[in-house]
Amino acid sequence: EPPWTPPVLWDRVTLTCHDQLVLQVPVWALLEGDMVTLRCRGWQDKPVASVSFYREEKQLQRFRDGTELSLSPLRLQDSGRYRCRAWVDSVLSRWKESAPVTVTVHELFPVPVLEGPSEPTEGSPLNLSCLSTPSPLRPRAPLLHLFYRDGRLVGSPQGSPQLLLPTVGVSHSGNYSCQVRSERGAVRKSSARLRVTVRRVPLSGVSVSAQPPGAQVALGDRLVLSCAVAAGTGPLSFSWHRGDSWALLGTGPRLELRHVGDNDSGHYQCRASDGDSVADSDPLNVTILVPVANATISPGALAHPVRAGDPVTLRCSVQVGSAPVTFTWLRNGSEVAQGPLLELGDIHVGHSGTYQCVATNQLGQDGHRVFRALSPELELTVTPCRVSPGWDTHRDTSPTGGVTQVPQPGSPAGPTRTAPPQDTQVTYAELPGPHGRPRAPSDIYGNVLGH
């Protein structure tokens, strides 16, 4: 107070302000969300009335009965220069104004940023991070994190800033956002939206398998084809096709042919689709085996008994049967030759007997199913050739099977071999059926034996 005394360099200076009206604010750092009250007081607690508060010269409240202004909870926009004006009751009562006071409100945490993959693959995990760090003025402030998809809450409020979805599907696509809140929810800040589109796994590795394996079946059997996809997600659809025509044979992952016909042979393919793309399998060749049936021997009957020395050739054939077909010849029930032709050459009496042929084909290389057709019996009778006077006839046991004439006493010397007769005469006749009746079309497959 006057009179002032000039201080010297080492003197301590104390200045005292005797403002008639004072605006009191907290001295600690203020952060958004805090509960703060400003007080307008008279000097030495002199009574005040009709208090008004101002921020940046803009009146906030006028003629309040009280002396306090609550700024709870604090917001960033509450920052600014504040003052108060009031009627001070003193000896010299008058309107007074406080000195301006600056109030600074700091962020409790910044606006969060949502980060994560925008195009995850279906079946993979999805990890989203809501990034927002508490203010260094209050580093341990507890924060809650909420995640939304298309405006709907995903999960519940959590302390962790991570959202982990272990396995995502197409239904998880959408607009994601996150919100960070203070513990009591006074401060809430939301991130910008992040568009997440879950992509399906591209189709690959489409394959076809068959039951029975190998896709080799006999006529009338049941065949089931199955389509599998090595990679690909989402709802899949399947279609079946054969050959180059791509005519639709069926839909679904399985194609069943309950009774296959010989026209069901061909290359089968499966086409898989996920709605966005398609993939085709490699062709699977389906082979239909027609069992052998109606084996016959030709010529089926001889016009007259065969004479010794005549050449005889028998042929075995089947009415139906998938190649390869093997043929076995039987005489009196014993195997004598293989192949479709039986060439007897110069025939002799020893060739007489009952002949049959067995036609065979099989399913698969391992022959796990064998089909046989047995021909009707063919009776072959060989009569000796006529002998000239003075000659004895002996059967030749050599492979040529000829007949040797030996001269009797008084005849010319030297044995001679008879030449086989020329222009063998044979006739063709229809063989009787298995029961002695004419063969009918219904006899087909009547002699098929499957093992």
C-alpha positions in Angstrom: 0.0 0.0 0.0 1.3 3.5 -0.6 3.6 5.0 0.0 5.7 2.6 -2.1 9.2 1.8 -1.1 11.6 1.2 -4.0 12.8 -2.3 -3.6 16.4 -3.3 -3.9 17.6 -6.3 -6.0 17.6 -8.7 -3.1 14.4 -7.6 -1.5 11.3 -9.9 -1.7 8.3 -8.4 -3.5 4.7 -9.2 -2.6 1.8 -7.8 -4.6 -1.7 -7.9 -3.2 -4.8 -7.5 -5.3 -7.9 -6.2 -3.7 -10.5 -6.8 -6.5 -14.0 -6.4 -5.2 -15.3 -9.4 -7.2 -13.4 -12.7 -7.9 -14.2 -15.6 -10.2 -12.8 -18.9 -8.7 -11.9 -21.9 -10.9 -10.1 -25.2 -10.0 -6.3 -25.0 -10.3 -5.9 -28.6 -11.6 -6.0 -29.8 -15.2 -9.5 -30.0 -16.5 -10.5 -32.9 -18.8 -13.8 -33.4 -20.6 -16.2 -35.3 -18.5 -15.0 -33.7 -15.2 -17.5 -32.2 -12.8 -16.6 -28.5 -12.4 -18.2 -25.5 -10.6 -17.2 -21.8 -11.0 -17.8 -19.5 -8.1 -18.3 -15.7 -8.1 -17.3 -14.2 -4.7 -17.1 -10.8 -3.2 -13.9 -9.6 -1.7 -13.6 -10.7 1.9 -16.9 -12.6 1.4 -18.9 -9.5 0.9 -22.5 -10.4 -0.1 -23.2 -10.4 -3.8 -26.4 -10.5 -5.7 -27.8 -10.6 -9.2 -24.8 -12.6 -10.5 -24.3 -13.1 -14.2 -21.7 -15.3 -15.9 -20.0 -14.7 -19.3 -17.9 -16.7 -21.6 -16.1 -14.9 -24.4 -18.3 -11.8 -23.6 -21.4 -13.8 -24.1 -23.8 -13.9 -21.2 -24.5 -17.5 -20.0 -26.8 -17.0 -17.0 -28.4 -13.7 -15.9 -29.3 -12.5 -12.4 -28.9 -15.8 -10.7 -29.8 -16.0 -7.0 -26.8 -18.2 -6.5 -23.1 -17.5 -7.0 -22.1 -20.8 -8.8 -22.0 -21.9 -12.4 -21.9 -25.7 -12.9 -20.1 -26.9 -16.1 -20.7 -30.6 -15.4 -19.8 -32.7 -17.3 -17.1 -30.6 -19.0 -17.0 -30.5 -22.8 -14.3 -29.4 -25.1 -16.5 -26.5 -26.2 -16.6 -25.2 -22.6 -13.0 -23.9 -23.0 -12.7 -20.1 -23.1 -12.4 -16.8 -21.0 -14.9 -16.5 -18.2 -15.9 -13.6 -16.0 -18.8 -12.8 -13.7 -20.7 -9.6 -12.9 -22.7 -8.9 -9.7 -24.0 -6.3 -7.3 -21.6 -6.1 -4.4 -23.1 -5.1 -1.1 -20.6 -2.8 0.6 -20.2 0.8 1.9 -20.0 1.8 -1.7 -22.5 -0.7 -3.2 -22.2 -0.9 -6.9 -22.0 -3.3 -9.9 -18.7 -5.0 -10.1 -17.0 -7.3 -12.7 -14.4 -10.0 -12.0 -11.2 -10.2 -13.9 -11.4 -12.7 -16.8 -10.2 -16.3 -16.1 -9.2 -18.7 -18.9 -10.6 -22.2 -18.6 -9.0 -24.9 -20.7 -10.7 -28.3 -21.2 -8.4 -31.1 -22.4 -9.4 -34.3 -24.3 -9.9 -37.3 -22.2 -9.2 -39.4 -25.3 -9.2 -38.6 -29.1 -11.8 -39.7 -31.6 -11.2 -43.5 -32.1 -10.1 -44.9 -35.4 -11.4 -48.4 -36.4 -8.8 -50.5 -38.2 -9.0 -54.0 -39.7 -9.2 -55.9 -43.0 -11.9 -54.7 -45.3 -12.1 -57.9 -47.4 -11.6 -61.0 -45.2 -12.0 -64.5 -46.6 -15.0 -66.6 -45.5 -13.9 -69.0 -42.8 -11.0 -66.8 -41.6 -11.0 -64.8 -38.4 -11.8 -61.0 -38.3 -9.9 -58.8 -35.9 -11.0 -55.1 -35.6 -9.1 -52.6 -33.4 -10.7 -49.5 -32.0 -7.7 -47.2 -31.5 -7.9 -44.4 -29.0 -5.3 -43.5 -26.3 -6.2 -41.9 -22.9 -4.8 -38.4 -22.3 -1.4 -38.3 -20.7 -2.9 -36.0 -18.1 -5.0 -39.0 -17.0 -3.3 -42.1 -18.6 -5.2 -44.6 -16.4 -8.7 -43.4 -17.2 -10.8 -46.5 -17.6 -12.5 -46.6 -21.1 -15.2 -48.8 -22.5 -15.3 -50.0 -26.2 -18.4 -50.8 -28.1 -18.6 -52.2 -31.7 -21.4 -51.9 -34.1 -22.4 -53.5 -37.4 -24.9 -51.6 -39.5 -25.9 -49.7 -36.4 -26.5 -52.7 -34.2 -24.4 -53.5 -31.2 -22.0 -56.5 -31.7 -21.3 -58.1 -28.3 -21.3 -56.0 -25.2 -19.2 -53.0 -23.8 -15.7 -54.2 -23.1 -12.4 -52.9 -21.8 -10.5 -54.4 -24.7 -10.2 -52.3 -27.8 -10.2 -55.5 -30.0 -13.2 -57.2 -31.6 -12.3 -60.8 -32.6 -14.7 -62.9 -34.7 -13.1 -66.4 -34.9 -14.8 -67.4 -38.1 -16.6 -65.0 -40.5 -19.2 -65.8 -43.1 -20.9 -63.7 -45.8 -23.5 -62.6 -43.3 -20.8 -60.8 -41.3 -20.4 -58.3 -44.1 -21.5 -54.7 -43.3 -20.6 -51.3 -42.1 -18.6 -51.5 -38.8 -17.9 -48.7 -36.3 -16.8 -48.4 -32.7 -17.5 -46.1 -29.8 -15.3 -45.3 -26.9 -16.9 -44.1 -23.6 -15.6 -42.9 -20.3 -16.4 -45.1 -17.4 -19.6 -43.3 -16.5 -20.5 -42.6 -20.1 -20.2 -38.8 -19.8 -17.8 -38.8 -22.8 -18.6 -40.7 -25.9 -16.8 -40.6 -29.2 -17.5 -42.7 -32.3 -15.2 -43.7 -35.2 -15.9 -43.4 -38.8 -17.5 -46.4 -40.5 -15.4 -49.2 -41.9 -16.9 -51.3 -44.8 -16.2 -55.0 -44.4 -17.0 -57.3 -47.2 -16.5 -61.0 -46.6 -15.2 -62.7 -49.7 -16.0 -66.4 -50.5 -13.2 -68.8 -51.0 -12.9 -69.3 -54.8 -14.1 -72.7 -56.0 -11.3 -75.1 -56.9 -10.6 -78.8 -56.9 -14.0 -80.1 -58.1 -13.8 -83.8 -58.5 -16.2 -86.8 -59.3 -16.0 -90.2 -57.6 -18.1 -93.3 -58.4 -19.6 -96.1 -56.5 -18.7 -98.8 -57.4 -15.1 -97.4 -57.8 -13.8 -97.1 -61.3 -17.2 -96.3 -62.8 -17.4 -99.7 -64.5 -20.8 -101.4 -64.0 -22.8 -104.1 -65.7 -26.0 -103.5 -67.5 -28.8 -103.0 -65.0 -26.5 -102.3 -62.1 -26.8 -99.2 -59.8 -24.3 -96.4 -60.2 -23.8 -93.4 -57.9 -21.6 -90.5 -58.8 -20.6 -88.0 -56.1 -19.2 -84.5 -56.6 -16.7 -82.9 -54.1 -15.1 -79.5 -53.8 -11.7 -79.2 -52.3 -11.9 -75.4 -51.7 -14.9 -73.0 -51.7 -17.3 -71.6 -49.2 -20.9 -70.4 -49.1 -24.0 -72.2 -50.4 -22.9 -74.4 -53.3 -25.1 -75.7 -56.1 -24.2 -78.7 -58.4 -25.3 -79.8 -61.9 -24.4 -82.9 -63.8 -23.7 -83.2 -67.5 -22.5 -85.9 -70.0 -20.4 -85.5 -73.1 -20.2 -82.2 -75.0 -23.9 -81.5 -75.1 -24.0 -80.2 -71.5 -27.6 -81.3 -71.3 -28.7 -81.2 -67.6 -28.8 -84.7 -66.1 -29.5 -83.8 -62.5 -28.7 -81.4 -59.6 -27.2 -81.9 -56.2 -23.9 -83.4 -55.1 -25.0 -86.9 -56.0 -26.2 -88.4 -59.3 -27.8 -91.9 -59.0 -28.5 -94.2 -62.0 -30.5 -97.0 -60.5 -30.6 -99.3 -63.5 -27.9 -98.3 -66.0 -28.4 -99.0 -69.7 -25.9 -99.4 -72.5 -26.6 -95.8 -73.6 -25.5 -94.5 -70.2 -21.9 -94.9 -71.1 -19.9 -91.7 -71.6 -17.9 -88.9 -69.9 -19.6 -87.4 -66.9 -18.8 -84.0 -65.4 -20.0 -82.1 -62.3 -20.2 -78.3 -62.3 -20.2 -76.5 -58.9 -21.3 -72.9 -58.4 -21.2 -70.5 -55.4 -23.3 -67.9 -57.0 -20.3 -65.8 -58.0 -18.2 -68.3 -59.9 -18.3 -71.8 -61.4 -15.8 -74.7 -61.6 -16.0 -78.0 -63.5 -14.6 -81.3 -62.6 -12.4 -83.4 -64.9 -14.5 -85.9 -67.0 -15.1 -89.3 -65.5 -15.5 -92.1 -68.0 -18.4 -94.4 -67.2 -18.2 -97.8 -68.8 -21.3 -100.0 -69.1 -20.5 -103.7 -69.6 -23.1 -105.8 -71.5 -22.8 -109.4 -70.3 -22.4 -112.0 -73.0 -25.6 -113.9 -74.0 -26.9 -116.4 -76.6 -23.7 -118.1 -77.6 -24.1 -120.1 -80.8 -21.9 -122.4 -82.9 -21.9 -122.2 -86.7 -22.4 -124.2 -88.8 -25.1 -125.3 -86.4 -25.9 -128.6 -88.2 -24.2 -130.8 -90.8 -26.0 -132.0 -93.9 -24.6 -135.5 -93.6 -22.2 -137.3 -91.3 -18.7 -135.9 -91.6 -16.2 -138.3 -93.3 -12.8 -138.8 -92.0 -10.3 -136.5 -93.7 -12.8 -133.7 -94.2 -11.7 -130.2 -93.0 -14.1 -128.8 -90.4 -14.1 -125.3 -88.9 -16.5 -124.3 -86.2 -17.2 -120.6 -85.2 -18.5 -119.4 -81.9 -20.3 -116.1 -81.6 -22.6 -114.3 -79.1 -25.7 -112.2 -79.9 -24.7 -109.5 -77.3 -21.8 -108.8 -75.1 -19.2 -106.1 -74.5 -15.7 -106.7 -75.8 -13.3 -108.3 -75.0 -15.1 -111.6 -75.2 -13.1 -114.8 -74.8 -14.2 -118.2 -76.2 -13.5 -121.7 -74.8 -14.2 -124.9 -76.7 -15.4 -128.1 -75.0 -15.7 -131.6 -76.3 -17.6 -134.0 -74.1 -17.3 -131.4 -71.3 -13.5 -131.1 -71.5 -11.6 -128.0 -72.8 -9.9 -128.6 -76.1 -9.2 -125.1 -77.5 -9.5 -121.3 -77.1 -10.6 -118.6 -79.5 -13.7 -118.0 -81.6 -12.6 -120.5 -84.3 -12.1 -124.3 -83.8 -10.2 -125.6 -86.8 -10.2 -129.5 -86.8 -8.2 -129.8 -90.1 -8.2 -133.4 -91.4 -10.8 -134.8 -89.2 -10.9 -138.4 -88.0 -13.2 -140.6 -86.0 -11.5 -139.5 -82.7 -13.0 -136.0 -83.3 -16.5 -137.3 -82.8 -18.3 -136.1 -79.8 -20.5 -133.4 -78.3 -19.1 -129.8 -78.8 -20.0 -126.6 -77.0 -18.4 -123.2 -76.7 -18.3 -120.9 -73.6 -18.3 -117.2 -74.2 -16.9 -115.0 -71.3 -16.5 -111.4 -70.5 -15.7 -109.7 -67.2 -16.1 -106.5 -65.3 -12.9 -104.7 -64.4 -9.3 -105.7 -64.9 -9.3 -107.9 -61.8 -12.3 -109.9 -63.0 -14.2 -109.6 -59.8 -17.4 -110.3 -61.8 -17.3 -112.8 -64.7 -20.2 -113.5 -67.1 -20.5 -116.7 -69.1 -22.8 -117.9 -71.9 -22.9 -121.6 -72.9 -23.8 -122.5 -76.4 -26.2 -125.4 -77.3 -24.6 -128.7 -77.9 -23.4 -129.7 -81.3 -23.1 -133.5 -82.1 -20.2 -134.2 -84.4 -20.1 -137.7 -85.9 -17.1 -138.7 -88.0 -17.5 -141.9 -90.2 -14.6 -143.7 -91.7 -14.0 -143.3 -95.4 -14.8 -146.3 -97.8 -11.9 -148.8 -98.3 -10.9 -150.1 -101.7 -11.0 -153.9 -102.3 -7.8 -155.6 -101.0 -7.1 -152.7 -98.5 -7.4 -152.6 -94.7 -8.1 -149.3 -93.1 -6.2 -148.2 -90.0 -6.7 -145.1 -88.0 -3.7 -142.8 -88.1 -2.9 -141.5 -84.6 -0.7 -138.8 -86.0 -1.7 -135.1 -85.6 -2.9 -135.0 -89.2 -5.6 -137.6 -88.3 -5.6 -139.2 -91.8 -6.6 -142.7 -92.8 -4.0 -145.2 -94.0 -4.8 -148.1 -96.4 -2.6 -151.2 -96.2 -2.7 -153.6 -99.2 -3.8 -157.2 -98.6 -1.8 -160.1 -100.1 -2.0 -160.1 -103.8 -2.6 -156.3 -104.0 -0.1 -153.7 -105.2 2.6 -153.0 -102.6 3.0 -149.7 -100.7 0.6 -148.0 -98.3 -1.1 -144.8 -99.5 -2.8 -141.9 -97.7 -6.2 -141.0 -98.8 -6.5 -137.5 -100.0 -9.1 -135.4 -98.2 -12.3 -135.2 -100.1 -12.8 -132.0 -102.0 -15.9 -129.7 -101.9 -17.0 -130.5 -98.4 -20.8 -130.2 -98.3 -22.3 -128.6 -95.2 -25.7 -127.1 -94.5 -26.7 -124.4 -91.9 -29.6 -125.0 -89.6 -31.1 -123.1 -86.7 -30.0 -124.7 -83.4 -32.8 -125.8 -81.0 -33.3 -123.8 -77.8 -32.2 -124.9 -74.4 -35.3 -127.1 -74.0 -35.5 -128.6 -77.4 -37.8 -125.8 -78.7 -36.9 -123.2 -81.4 -34.9 -120.4 -80.0 -36.9 -117.3 -79.1 -35.7 -113.7 -78.4 -36.6 -114.3 -74.7 -33.7 -116.7 -74.5 -31.3 -113.8 -74.4 -29.4 -113.8 -71.1 -31.1 -117.1 -70.2 -27.6 -118.8 -70.0 -25.7 -115.9 -68.4 -23.9 -117.0 -65.3 -22.4 -114.2 -63.1 -19.8 -114.9 -60.5 
